Amino acid sequence: MTAEFAVALPAVIALVAVLVGSALAGVSQIRAEEAARAAARGMARGEPPAEVAREVSRVAGADAVHHVSSSGTLVTVTVTVPVPGAWGSAAGLRAIAAATLSHEGTP
């Protein structure tokens, strides 16, 4: 092993760790967005809250937390998903997404 390789190796390992952490954060954000959309669709159709909670868990994982709020004819679902991995857990990173739809049958 050359000295140059020994010096560059930690930088390469750190770069790979950052790339993997970024990918995990991106996947968590997509899961949160998909879960929020699915839950908002369910709430707009009038599905029971328990069914919506199961859908959020199915799409975003068991660690996902959702919050439903209504305002007039609109329903908003916010989903929060923890970012996995050592860096995401240590920093307490969370992916958050919200979706708003009108209740079906309303103009």
ZIPE-V194055 format. One line per field, one symbol per residue. ss: DSSP state (a for helix, b for strand, c for the rest). psi: psi as a letter, one per 40 degrees, with the letter a starting at -180 (. if undefined). burial: + if it has 24 or more other ideal C-beta (glycine too) atoms within 12 Angstrom, else -. Layout:
ss = ???
psi = ???
burial = ???
//
This chain:
ss = ccaaaaaaaaaaaaaaaaaaaaaaaaaaaaaaaaaaaaaaaaaaacccaaaaaaaaaaaaccccbbbbbbbccbbbbbbbbbcccaaaaaaccbbbbbbbbbccccc
psi = hiddddddddddddddddddddddddddddddddddddddddddefiidddddddddddeideihihhiihbeihhhhhhhihiidddddefiihhiihhiihiei.
burial = --------------------+--++--++-++++++++++++++-------++-++--+++--+++++------++++++++++---+----+++++++++------
//
